[in-house]
Amino acid sequence: MKALGAIALAIFIVLGISSLFIVSEGTRSIVILFGKVNMDSDGQPVVYEPGLHLKVPLFARVQKLDARIQTLDERADRFVTSEKEDLIVDSYVKWKITDFARYYLSTGGNKAQAETLLKQRVTNGLRAEFGTRTINQIVSGERSELMDDALRQAGGSSDQLGIEILDVRVKQINLPTEISNNIFNRMRAERDAAAREYRSKGQEQAEIIRANIDAKITVMLADAQRNARQLKGEGDALAAQIYAQTYNKNPEFYSFLRSMDAYRQSFSNKSDILVIEPNSDFFRYMKESSGAQ
């Protein structure tokens, strides 16, 4: 009897525990019994709020649904503008479950399935908005309007999933790799052409400046040489005039001074050797102070 009582108590405890379930904060739950969702008196699925609840033990299954705001990061997709130009767009979507019963019935409570369906709707909305705008409109001033319009389109079609789309944002817009390479190559060629033009203009200006400086230097050197020759000629004329005046005043004394200068220059170095006849006219003032022969 004690054993049967213990077994009965254990079964009672197991049944009691299995009949209770807790819904955590930030989540909602739906109870499924024999493959069917638990309905209320109006035939609507019962959604259990956070707290402690009862269910049919052992046979009922609890499906938890996240009630928090979710983020769907979409991979880069290719969109076509009104100019038939391709763009690679990165975007993300903020969403949450508003109708848990409808969400479960349409997606089976599978978040991946819900995001797949949601992504299709958002992508279609973005594709429609990109297709009505040019690249200049998209990147310059209409990006906010584009995202708002895409949000309205996707929001209307997501109601049947029990989902509310809170925000649609375009993170980044790029050109396809092949188009970007062509644009970069064209920009590089344009910059190279501009650089060559600037270099040629600089070389031309350098040649002009160099020619002007060379011409100025040539003129300055010619003026300097002419002035030097003029000054030298004037100096020589003045010296000749002084010599003539000195000679006219005392020719004998002038000859004597000239001979003394010649002696000084000839015998300035002790190692110098002078080979000349003693009776030469060069030594006449060494023989006679009057210079007589």
Stockholm file with secondary structure:
# STOCKHOLM 1.0

chainA/1-293         MKALGAIALAIFIVLGISSLFIVSEGTRSIVILFGKVNMDSDGQPVVYEPGLHLKVPLFARVQKLDARIQTLDERADRFVTSEKEDLIVDSYVKWKITDFARYYLSTGGNKAQAETLLKQRVTNGLRAEFGTRTINQIVSGERSELMDDALRQAGGSSDQLGIEILDVRVKQINLPTEISNNIFNRMRAERDAAAREYRSKGQEQAEIIRANIDAKITVMLADAQRNARQLKGEGDALAAQIYAQTYNKNPEFYSFLRSMDAYRQSFSNKSDILVIEPNSDFFRYMKESSGAQ
#=GR chainA/1-293 SS CHHHHHHHHHHHHHHHHHTEEEECTTEEEEEEETTEECBCTTSCBCCBCSEEEECCTTTEEEEEEECSCEEEEEEEEEEECTTSCEEEEEEEEEEEESCHHHHHHHHTTCHHHHHHHHHHHHHHHHHHHHTTSCHHHHHHTCHHHHHHHHHHHHHHHHGGGTEEEEEEEEEEEECCHHHHHHHHHHHHHHHHHHHHHHHHHHHHHHHHHHHHHHHHHHHHHHHHHHHHHHHHHHHHHHHHHHHHHHHHHCHHHHHHHHHHHHHHHHTSSTTCCCCCCTTSGGGHHHHCTTCCC
#=GC SS_cons         CHHHHHHHHHHHHHHHHHTEEEECTTEEEEEEETTEECBCTTSCBCCBCSEEEECCTTTEEEEEEECSCEEEEEEEEEEECTTSCEEEEEEEEEEEESCHHHHHHHHTTCHHHHHHHHHHHHHHHHHHHHTTSCHHHHHHTCHHHHHHHHHHHHHHHHGGGTEEEEEEEEEEEECCHHHHHHHHHHHHHHHHHHHHHHHHHHHHHHHHHHHHHHHHHHHHHHHHHHHHHHHHHHHHHHHHHHHHHHHHHCHHHHHHHHHHHHHHHHTSSTTCCCCCCTTSGGGHHHHCTTCCC
//
